Amino acid sequence: MSPLAHIAALPVRAYRLIFSPWVGFNCRYQPTCSAYALEALEKHGALKGGWLALRRIGRCHPLGSSGYDPVPDPDSDMSDG
């Protein structure tokens, strides 16, 4: 993970440590949004991984979908949306 990705992961790790136990473990996606964000930052770096994490969090709302939503591989095409 790049140094910038480590810095970008700090708020996610803080959320998992501080807020996640209070909010509960009822994520509509698998893997959870925080796990997705950490994996995206590790696989894609701070900019692209951060963008993927923000897109994922943006899809997490009552009218959104649910289910298995893995982090795309770095070599996959992201032109689908």
QUIWOCOR-V312010 format. One record per pair of residues at least 24 apart in sequence whose ideal C-beta (glycine too) atoms are under 10 Angstrom apart, sorted by the first residue. I is the first residue (numbers start at 1). GAP is how many residues later the second one is. Records with the same first field share a line. If there is no record, write none. Layout:
I = GAP / GAP
This chain:
1 = 37 / 40 / 41 / 42 / 44 / 45 / 48
2 = 39 / 40 / 42 / 43 / 44 / 45 / 47
3 = 43
4 = 37 / 41 / 42 / 43 / 45 / 46
5 = 33 / 35 / 36 / 37 / 38 / 39 / 40 / 41 / 42 / 43 / 44 / 45
6 = 35 / 36 / 40
7 = 34 / 39
8 = 29 / 30 / 32 / 33 / 37 / 38 / 39 / 41 / 42 / 45
9 = 25 / 28 / 29 / 31 / 32 / 33 / 37 / 40 / 41 / 44
11 = 26
12 = 24 / 25 / 26 / 28 / 29 / 38 / 41
13 = 24 / 25
27 = 33 / 39
28 = 31 / 32 / 33 / 34 / 36 / 37 / 38 / 39 / 41
29 = 27 / 28 / 30 / 31 / 35 / 36 / 37 / 38 / 39 / 40 / 41
30 = 36 / 37 / 38 / 39 / 40
31 = 25 / 37 / 38 / 39 / 40
32 = 24 / 28
33 = 24 / 26 / 27 / 36
35 = 36
36 = 24 / 33 / 34 / 35
37 = 34
38 = 33
39 = 31 / 32
40 = 31 / 32
41 = 30
42 = 29
43 = 28 / 29 / 30 / 31
44 = 27 / 28 / 29 / 30 / 34
45 = 29
48 = 24 / 26 / 30
49 = 25
51 = 27
52 = 26
55 = 26
